[in-house]
Amino acid sequence: MSNQRFKALDVLLERKPREVALPEVRVSEYYGENVFNISTMRECLTNKAFKSVKNAMEAGERIDRSVADQVATAMKDWAITKGVTHYTHWFQPLTGTTAEKHDSFFTPIEGGKAIEQFEGQLLVQQEPDASSFPNGGIRNTFEARGYTAWDPTSPAFVMGTTLCIPTVFIAYTGESLDHKMPLLKALHSVDEAATAVCQYFDKSVTKVKASLGWEQEYFLVDSALYNARPDIMMSGRALIGHAPAKGQQLDDHYFGSIPDRALMFIQEYEVEALKLGIPVTTRHNEVAPNQFECAPMYEEADLAVDHNLLLMDLMEKIARKHNLRVLLHEKPFAGLNGSGKHNNWSLSTNTGVNLLAPGKNPKSNLQFLTFFVNTIKAIHTNADVLRASIASASNDHRLGANEAPPAIISVFIGSQLTQMLDNLEKSIKAGKMTPEDKTELKLSIGKIPQILLDNTDRNRTSPFAFTGNKFEFRAVGSTANCSAAMVAINAIVAKQLIEFKKDVDSRINKGDKKDEAILKELQKLITESKAIRFEGNGYGDEWVKEAEKRGLSNFKDTPRALDIMKTKPYISLFEELNILTKREIEARHEVDLENYIMKLQIEARILGDICQTHVIPSAIKFQNELIRNVKGLQHVLGANGKKASKVQVSLVSEISDHVIFIKENVDKMVDERKKANNLIDSEDKATAYCDKVKPYFDGIRYHADKLEMIIDDEYWRLPKLRELLFTK
């Protein structure tokens, strides 16, 4: 058959499942075997070098050049035993993905010989060409110099025949060109701020670490069908395609038996992930057909971010081996649930205490309450900062689509905790507290663990929900680099904790006892942050009206959500914490807008292309077949031919109506795209794409999908959604 769709289906039918040879040993025997981790370093390094690297990892101390040489040699020797021939500085430019440039260990020497060589200088710093990476105007194209610098907090690892060394990426001027550097600075800020507050409760706390547990959702489709869909290949989503009669309405895929082909793929990437020290523990079917989820155990936030990016890359590489493709787009198929990446966030101390989990006595529960309330207050004050951190062209399709959190940022804590905060707000006295007041408060605070035990509800419509011992930021998109969300959360919590400590110290200096000062300050924060707490249905129209009354923002698209980045409070927040400078923020704003523009530009061009070269030609060919049929009937049946061909004539007319609409609106969309492209200012261009170009997408899709349901199956060139989603 000449139809590319049928060719793709034929290829699929001829395929045999890929056999996967799984390790015949326990996971514990190969976990982390491809990572230059603490235990490997202890074996390979001298005591002095090992202690130096460990201090750099834990306290940020500088590594001496002689030690760097030892570490580089040890890394090289270890990697060579695993068949490694090259090394790379693995970094996270502002593209949203990762980047790497491979160099060989091979070095020629005299006499026609060669040796493997890797020095400390090459480990610590390199100079990749930075000219083609997004920079937002930080540097000119002719100023190509950029530097990658070793990040010892994240261990080196082996991928294939390459030693990968996690690094930060900075411009010649020292300004950040990546996602990693701001994350490390944000984690340092929250560490300092949280440790200072912990001193109220436990003087032995000297460090606080932010933890992250991400949940990665994704779709799987056969590569032959994927290759026959130019829209999915180039944009990551189906720009047209009628919803199949059976979608997710029966809920029969969710948590169901994992199909064999998908399971073989999952098992292979899990093994490779575990070898890389990524502690993946969970796998299951998600709600939509061919949608799945994986999740690891919690890790320190910077390492968790690295592992998520590494796993996304790993999944795509291994999927190809199974003749599958991974779709990480937030909304690849209209009418079906999209994919998110829930970011479960918490803080823990060097003494092993989770600051968002209540303890066994009123003192530890007061500590929990302190961090719990301050986090809510941080979200209330900086909701727009969080919204900007998850803004993207692809996530705009998912937010508020009755399956994911709305674009309005709110916090869900459950009815019992809500009641407890309300009671605390009323019971704390403005003046001096009597011993009876303090006893009553301690008893109330002591009940927190029991309250949490009974608080089992999970509001799936909340963007930011408390789930027992952590907050779950559910609005992060599946394609996102978690760094953006983690920078935002840790920065705003750090800022709030700094303000909290200053205000508590002020109360203590005025004569309040420590616990009394803390409780009074918490009462103030509970009152001030009430508007952000919401327990109801985030999908309802009533919430939109209620949120407006509460003064909460509702940015439904990326250009408006990113406007916050131009404001003085946003810039001050990141500058005061030494996370980003004003220039770096402006650069990121420009990069985010450019990314949004390019994503919509690509989608508009693809949509126009497939309509002009696939949809309309298919429609006209089938229409011609109908016209020949009508002429034949009228020729054979004479006067009765008109009645006999009534349905065919109606279809001919209906096809014409759809084709005319598609052609006219594709032309209008192209005109609007050209107008947008002529705009100089990135904000104006992004707004034009959002308001003038994107609105054509749905109308064109509607008529293309109507044609798909009319046209003979043999004439339709593109694989249909029923084939993409239900072909195992």
ABEGO torsion letter per residue (X at the ends): XABAAAAAAAAAAABBBBBBBBBABBAAAABGAABBBAAAAAAABBAAAAAAAAAAAAAGBBBBAAAAAAAAAAAAAAAAAAGBABBBBBBBBAAGBBBBBBBBABBBBBGGBBBBBBBAAAAABBBBBAAABBAGGABBAABABBBBBBBAABBBBBBEABBBBBBBBBBAAGBBABAAAAAAAAAAAAAAAAAAAAAAABAABABBBBBBBBBBBBBBBBAAAAAABAAAAAAGBBABEBBBABBAAAGAABGBBBBAAAAAAAAAAAAAAAAAGBBBABBBBBABBGBBBBBBBBBBAAAAAAAAAAAAAAAAAAAAAAGBBBBABABABBGBBBBBBBBBBBBBBAAGBBAABBBABAAAAAAAAAAAAAAAAAAAAAAAAAAAAABBAAAAAABGAGABBBABBBBBAEAAAAAAAAAAAAABBABBBBAAAAAAAAAAAAAAAAAAAABABBBAABABBBAGABBBBAABBAABBAAAAAAAAAAAAAAAAAAAAAAAAAAAAAGBBAAAAAAAAAAAAAAAAAAABBABBAABAAAAAAAAAAGBBBBABAAAAAAAAABAAAAAAAAAAGABBAAAAAAAAAAAAAAAAAAAAAAAAAAAAAAAAAAAAAAAAAAAAAAAAAAAAAAAAEAAAAAAAAAAAAAAAAAAAAAAAAAAAAAAAAAAAAAAAABABAAAAAAAAAAAAAAAAAAAAAAAAAAAAABBAAABABBBAAAAAABX
